[in-house]
């Protein structure tokens, strides 16, 4: 089942269950997806990889908002954003743990023949090509840099 179909099915189930917070978040996801599809025109609609990238962006944006709300003492708004993050992340693939990420980085370094920080771009490109959906590139960057001696 594609992510688009999952969004629709989850929305129907949340409406039947009367879960207004989940319904709201799913409608927000669908609206963002429609905007993303419109931005991709005249090409085809965004594929699942594009949808995952969109969802990651949405989760990251909300995480930043949570930090700002907590700084401002707005705990109720922070809780609302965290609930939205939970719904968004339920559609994302499971992220690699530290050990799996280290193994993937080692494999990418061996595959590209990287020897110094100058080769970091090659390694990051290889990681993105193989593990884009399950690897947090923001965490991988510093790990690759440290491994290459940077």
Sine and cosine of phi, psi and omega as CSV:
sin_phi,cos_phi,sin_psi,cos_psi,sin_omega,cos_omega
0.00,0.00,0.76,-0.65,0.00,-1.00
-0.95,0.31,0.29,-0.96,0.01,-1.00
-0.89,0.46,-0.60,0.80,0.02,-1.00
-0.86,0.51,-0.69,0.72,0.02,-1.00
-0.91,0.40,-0.63,0.78,0.03,-1.00
-0.88,0.47,-0.66,0.75,0.02,-1.00
-0.85,0.52,-0.71,0.70,-0.02,-1.00
-0.90,0.44,-0.74,0.68,-0.01,-1.00
-0.89,0.45,-0.69,0.73,0.01,-1.00
-0.90,0.44,-0.61,0.79,0.02,-1.00
-0.90,0.44,-0.70,0.71,0.03,-1.00
-0.87,0.49,-0.70,0.72,-0.02,-1.00
-0.91,0.43,-0.65,0.76,0.00,-1.00
-0.92,0.39,-0.59,0.81,0.03,-1.00
-0.92,0.40,-0.68,0.73,0.03,-1.00
-0.90,0.45,-0.59,0.81,-0.02,-1.00
-0.98,0.18,-0.20,0.98,0.00,-1.00
0.96,0.27,0.43,0.90,-0.01,-1.00
-1.00,0.03,1.00,0.06,-0.13,-0.99
-0.91,0.42,-0.55,0.83,0.00,-1.00
-0.92,0.40,-0.68,0.73,0.01,-1.00
-0.93,0.38,-0.65,0.76,0.04,-1.00
-0.86,0.52,-0.72,0.69,-0.01,-1.00
-0.86,0.50,-0.72,0.70,-0.02,-1.00
-0.92,0.40,-0.67,0.74,0.01,-1.00
-0.91,0.41,-0.61,0.79,0.07,-1.00
-0.91,0.42,-0.61,0.79,0.03,-1.00
-0.90,0.43,-0.66,0.75,0.04,-1.00
-0.88,0.47,-0.71,0.70,-0.02,-1.00
-0.91,0.42,-0.59,0.81,0.04,-1.00
-0.91,0.40,-0.68,0.73,0.03,-1.00
-0.90,0.44,-0.62,0.78,0.03,-1.00
-0.90,0.44,-0.66,0.75,0.03,-1.00
-0.89,0.45,-0.67,0.74,0.05,-1.00
-0.88,0.47,-0.65,0.76,0.00,-1.00
-0.91,0.42,-0.66,0.75,0.05,-1.00
-0.89,0.46,-0.68,0.73,0.00,-1.00
-0.89,0.45,-0.65,0.76,0.01,-1.00
-0.91,0.41,-0.46,0.89,-0.03,-1.00
-0.99,0.16,-0.16,0.99,-0.02,-1.00
-0.90,0.44,0.48,-0.88,0.14,0.99
-1.00,0.07,0.14,0.99,0.01,-1.00
-0.96,0.28,-0.13,-0.99,0.00,-1.00
-0.95,0.30,0.28,-0.96,0.08,-1.00
-0.87,0.50,0.38,-0.93,-0.04,-1.00
-0.89,0.46,0.68,-0.74,0.03,-1.00
-0.99,0.10,-0.01,-1.00,-0.05,-1.00
-0.87,0.50,-0.59,0.80,0.02,-1.00
-0.90,0.44,-0.64,0.77,0.05,-1.00
-0.92,0.40,-0.60,0.80,0.03,-1.00
-0.92,0.40,-0.65,0.76,0.02,-1.00
-0.89,0.46,-0.67,0.74,0.04,-1.00
-0.88,0.47,-0.66,0.76,0.03,-1.00
-0.88,0.47,-0.70,0.72,0.00,-1.00
-0.90,0.43,-0.64,0.77,0.04,-1.00
-0.88,0.48,-0.67,0.75,0.03,-1.00
-0.89,0.46,-0.66,0.75,0.02,-1.00
-0.90,0.44,-0.68,0.73,-0.01,-1.00
-0.91,0.41,-0.66,0.75,0.00,-1.00
-0.90,0.44,-0.68,0.73,0.02,-1.00
-0.87,0.50,-0.68,0.74,0.00,-1.00
-0.94,0.34,-0.58,0.82,0.04,-1.00
-0.89,0.45,-0.63,0.78,0.06,-1.00
-0.91,0.42,-0.63,0.77,0.02,-1.00
-0.90,0.44,-0.63,0.77,0.01,-1.00
-0.86,0.51,-0.71,0.70,0.00,-1.00
-0.87,0.49,-0.68,0.73,0.00,-1.00
-0.92,0.39,-0.66,0.76,0.02,-1.00
-0.90,0.44,-0.63,0.77,0.01,-1.00
-0.91,0.41,-0.64,0.77,0.05,-1.00
-0.87,0.49,-0.62,0.79,-0.03,-1.00
-1.00,0.08,0.02,1.00,0.02,-1.00
0.96,0.28,0.42,0.91,-0.01,-1.00
-0.97,-0.23,0.94,0.33,-0.10,-1.00
-0.88,0.47,-0.59,0.81,-0.02,-1.00
-0.91,0.41,-0.61,0.80,0.04,-1.00
-0.95,0.30,-0.59,0.81,0.05,-1.00
-0.89,0.45,-0.66,0.75,0.01,-1.00
-0.90,0.44,-0.64,0.77,0.02,-1.00
-0.89,0.45,-0.70,0.72,0.01,-1.00
-0.90,0.44,-0.64,0.77,0.02,-1.00
-0.90,0.43,-0.58,0.81,0.06,-1.00
-0.91,0.42,-0.63,0.77,0.05,-1.00
-0.91,0.42,-0.66,0.76,0.02,-1.00
-0.86,0.51,-0.67,0.74,-0.01,-1.00
-0.87,0.49,-0.67,0.74,0.02,-1.00
-0.92,0.40,-0.72,0.70,-0.02,-1.00
-0.87,0.49,-0.72,0.69,-0.05,-1.00
-0.93,0.37,-0.33,0.95,0.03,-1.00
-0.92,0.40,-0.30,0.95,0.01,-1.00
-0.99,-0.12,-0.16,0.99,-0.03,-1.00
-1.00,0.03,0.54,-0.84,0.07,-1.00
-0.91,0.41,0.44,-0.90,0.01,-1.00
-0.88,0.48,0.75,-0.67,0.01,-1.00
-0.97,0.23,0.50,-0.86,0.06,-1.00
-0.92,0.39,0.56,-0.83,0.12,-0.99
-0.99,0.11,0.04,-1.00,-0.07,-1.00
-0.85,0.53,-0.69,0.72,-0.04,-1.00
-0.91,0.42,-0.70,0.72,0.01,-1.00
-0.91,0.41,-0.62,0.79,0.02,-1.00
-0.90,0.43,-0.68,0.73,0.02,-1.00
-0.89,0.46,-0.65,0.76,0.02,-1.00
-0.91,0.42,-0.67,0.75,0.02,-1.00
-0.90,0.43,-0.62,0.78,0.02,-1.00
-0.91,0.41,-0.69,0.72,0.04,-1.00
-0.86,0.51,-0.69,0.72,0.00,-1.00
-0.90,0.44,-0.66,0.75,-0.01,-1.00
-0.92,0.38,-0.61,0.79,0.03,-1.00
-0.91,0.41,-0.69,0.73,0.02,-1.00
-0.90,0.43,-0.66,0.75,-0.04,-1.00
-0.91,0.42,-0.65,0.76,-0.06,-1.00
-1.00,0.02,-0.23,0.97,-0.03,-1.00
0.94,0.33,0.45,0.90,-0.04,-1.00
-0.91,0.43,0.68,-0.73,-0.04,-1.00
-0.84,-0.54,-0.39,0.92,-0.04,-1.00
-0.57,-0.82,0.04,-1.00,-0.01,-1.00
-0.89,0.46,-0.39,0.92,0.04,-1.00
-0.87,0.49,-0.44,0.90,-0.03,-1.00
-1.00,-0.04,0.14,0.99,-0.08,-1.00
-0.86,0.50,-0.61,0.79,0.00,-1.00
-0.87,0.49,-0.66,0.75,0.02,-1.00
-0.89,0.46,-0.70,0.71,-0.03,-1.00
-0.91,0.42,-0.70,0.71,-0.01,-1.00
-0.90,0.44,-0.63,0.78,0.03,-1.00
-0.90,0.43,-0.66,0.75,0.02,-1.00
-0.91,0.42,-0.67,0.75,0.04,-1.00
-0.89,0.46,-0.69,0.72,-0.02,-1.00
-0.90,0.43,-0.64,0.77,-0.01,-1.00
-0.90,0.43,-0.62,0.78,-0.08,-1.00
-1.00,-0.02,-0.59,0.81,-0.19,-0.98
-0.79,-0.62,0.47,0.88,-0.11,-0.99
-0.83,0.56,-0.63,0.77,-0.09,-1.00
-0.98,0.22,-0.49,0.87,-0.12,-0.99
-0.94,-0.34,-0.05,1.00,-0.06,-1.00
-0.92,-0.39,0.78,-0.62,0.06,-1.00
-0.99,0.15,0.97,-0.24,-0.09,-1.00
-0.89,0.45,-0.48,0.88,0.01,-1.00
-0.92,0.40,-0.55,0.84,0.06,-1.00
-0.99,0.12,-0.52,0.85,-0.05,-1.00
-0.94,0.35,-0.60,0.80,-0.04,-1.00
-0.80,0.60,-0.83,0.55,0.01,-1.00
-0.88,0.47,-0.55,0.84,0.01,-1.00
-0.92,0.39,-0.67,0.74,0.03,-1.00
-0.90,0.44,-0.70,0.71,-0.01,-1.00
-0.87,0.49,-0.69,0.72,0.01,-1.00
-0.91,0.42,-0.65,0.76,-0.02,-1.00
-0.91,0.41,-0.56,0.83,-0.01,-1.00
-1.00,0.06,0.04,1.00,0.08,-1.00
1.00,0.09,0.53,0.85,-0.05,-1.00
-0.99,-0.13,0.00,0.00,0.00,0.00
